[in-house]
Amino acid sequence: MSYTPPEGGHGTSAASTASTGGHSTPTGKEGCRFGITPVASAQEPTEADLATSEQLKQDLEVDFPRETAEGLAHREQVLEELERIVFEWILEEGQSQGRSDANNFTAKIVTLGSYRLGVIQPGSDMDTLCIAPPHVSREDFFTSCLKKLESHPHVTDCVPIPGAYTPIIKLKLRGVSIDLLFARLVRQLEPGSDLEAVKEDEILKDMDEKSVRCINGYRVADQILNLVPNQEAFRETLRFVKCWARRRGIYSNVLGFFGGITWALLVARVCQLYPNYCFSQLVNRFFRIYDQWNWSKPVMLCEVVESVPGITGFKVWNPKTSHADKQHLMPVITPAFPAMNSTHNVTETTKRILLDEFRRGYEVVKKVEQGKANWQEVHEPFPFFNNGPFRFFICLEMMAKTAEIHVKFCGWVESKLRIFHKSLEGSVTGMQIHPNPEQYDLRNSDAEWPLGCGMFIELAFFGDQGAFADMNVDLRPALHGFLEVVGQWTEKDLYNSGFKLKLKQVKRARVPEYALKAQAEKRSRVTP
């Protein structure tokens, strides 16, 4: 059983990982190909470009610091400890089943997401996956493995969420937040084998759907790294884009914006088109490309594999044969089989906001290159609560008595907010909404409820779209419909009286103090 760190091995910083584990800068000529089309330009950066990139790296390290060498070393120790816990659980499960070959079974702990891609930040969660042998079930994972984790002296805040689209156990191990997924293999890996077999499509044959979703998180991240021509340039550009997306309030897959994998795929495609460009040039091209992108066409890193011999039953993204796929508004396709659209949650509202932000980003980047702005202005925090015509808000406050209820209930409500957004869209003539993905700590504003967070939806009314002064605005149908959806939570009886949801409409002047303080603190951290 082995934990597999990102490229570069133990004891390496993200920077050294990128330079030693990544590919050297390509020197291909025009017409060479990375991905599905020839490169847009094989031009090399000038000395001025390289100098600009170096300055941008230094600025980004202040604004969006990477994990320290000490932090990376601690994370690796934590992952090794998690590996030992899981190994003991796998062994105990085999013995409890009376298997004489219990000692022969192996499992893998692998990382996904930002840690796997080499762009982890201090304090960020680590996405991990347990790849388990066939004799261990998902039910075992959420019972006996959960008990083993809960009883471990270094584990805290252990919360199982078996009903999630991607079932997960959230926990902290020695202070590091971990999201632990589970995939059950159909055929046992050979003892001592590496992860090459997991990367092959054949590993998915006869695997259950939830395991496929989980294991493809690892496979997609691995393919992204393999499909970019220069991993160091990719990582630096992705760090900038993640910083920008978070601060501009468009980093949330669950609310219909883009999530981490989508942003990685978008950056990777730009890297393919400009394989020799340096960091600052890639940032420029990122905004230019997606400001001008024809979103009736998908963003893809490689051709979609329609089928694999001997593997059936998996839905592959195909707008030619699927009406649902054809309706996707901003398709960004994952490279691993079975190909999926990572942006299926995007709505007309979030598409409008994303396009506005791509346009704004490109306009500011052009000013930076003209010497009329600085790079920090590109990712200046979005002015929620002071956003022009958006003077009204729907405030949702989710409160709970315990940490477990808080995690589960907030997650449930957040997962249903897109339904609420869609019911608000078009419900009032001339009204536009702008969802805010941030969860604001209530800061003990309600003594009865020790844990809680607030979320906000901005509202604006435009005369050129049919709104008029003193018009009647009735949001009750949308509000009541949303409460009915929230009331379908399957664990509400289990946690009866342990949670509460408050919905209210407020004007800008009445935005709660806890949200205004959090917004002010965020802006003060980024003000030079």
HUSUL-V23880 format. One record per backbone hydrogen bond with DSSP energy under -1.0 kcal/mol. NH is the residue of the N-H (numbers start at 1). CO is the residue of the C=O. Records with the same first field share a line. If there is no record, write none. Layout:
NH: CO, CO
//
This chain:
4: 109
9: 6
17: 13
18: 14
19: 15
20: 16
21: 17
22: 18
32: 29
39: 32
40: 273
41: 273
50: 46
51: 47
52: 48
53: 49
54: 50
55: 51
56: 52
57: 53
58: 54
59: 55
60: 56
61: 57
63: 59
64: 60
67: 120
72: 68
73: 69
74: 70
75: 71
76: 72
77: 73
78: 74
79: 75
80: 76
81: 77
82: 78
83: 79
84: 80
85: 81
86: 82
87: 83
88: 84
89: 85
90: 86
91: 87
92: 88
93: 89
94: 90
95: 91
96: 92
97: 93
98: 95
99: 94
102: 99
104: 101
105: 102
108: 131
109: 2
110: 129
112: 127
116: 112
117: 113
119: 114
124: 121
126: 177
128: 179
129: 110
130: 181
131: 108
132: 183
136: 133
141: 137
142: 138
143: 140
145: 140
147: 143
148: 144
149: 145
150: 146
151: 147
152: 149
155: 152
156: 172
159: 170
161: 168
164: 161
168: 161
169: 180
170: 159
171: 178
172: 156
173: 176
174: 154
176: 173
178: 171
179: 126
180: 169
181: 128
183: 130
185: 132
193: 190
199: 195
203: 200
204: 201
205: 202
207: 204
212: 208
213: 209
214: 210
215: 211
216: 212
219: 215
220: 216
221: 217
222: 218
223: 219
224: 220
225: 221
226: 222
227: 223
234: 230
235: 231
236: 232
237: 233
238: 234
239: 235
240: 236
241: 237
242: 238
243: 239
244: 240
245: 241
246: 242
247: 243
248: 244
249: 246
250: 245
252: 258
256: 253
257: 252
258: 250
263: 259
264: 260
265: 261
266: 262
267: 263
268: 264
269: 265
270: 266
271: 267
272: 268
273: 269
274: 270
277: 274
282: 278
283: 279
284: 280
285: 281
286: 282
287: 283
288: 284
289: 285
290: 286
291: 287
292: 288
297: 294
299: 331
311: 308
317: 339
321: 318
322: 318
326: 322
327: 323
328: 325
333: 299
334: 340
342: 332
346: 343
351: 347
352: 348
353: 349
354: 350
355: 351
356: 352
357: 353
358: 354
359: 355
360: 356
361: 357
362: 358
363: 359
364: 360
365: 361
366: 362
367: 363
368: 364
369: 365
370: 366
371: 368
372: 367
377: 374
378: 375
380: 377
382: 247
384: 382
386: 383
388: 386
390: 387
391: 389
392: 459
393: 506
394: 457
395: 504
396: 455
397: 502
398: 453
399: 500
400: 451
401: 498
406: 402
407: 403
408: 404
409: 405
410: 406
411: 407
412: 408
413: 409
414: 410
415: 411
416: 413
417: 414
420: 416
421: 417
422: 418
423: 419
424: 420
425: 421
427: 424
431: 428
432: 460
434: 458
436: 456
440: 454
442: 452
445: 442
449: 446
451: 400
453: 398
454: 440
455: 396
457: 394
458: 434
459: 392
460: 432
462: 430
465: 462
466: 463
467: 462
471: 468
479: 475
480: 476
481: 477
482: 478
483: 479
484: 480
485: 481
486: 482
487: 483
488: 485
489: 486
492: 489
495: 491
496: 493
498: 495
500: 399
502: 397
504: 395
506: 393
508: 391
510: 507
511: 508
516: 512
517: 513
518: 514
519: 515
520: 516
521: 517
522: 518
523: 519
524: 520
525: 521
//
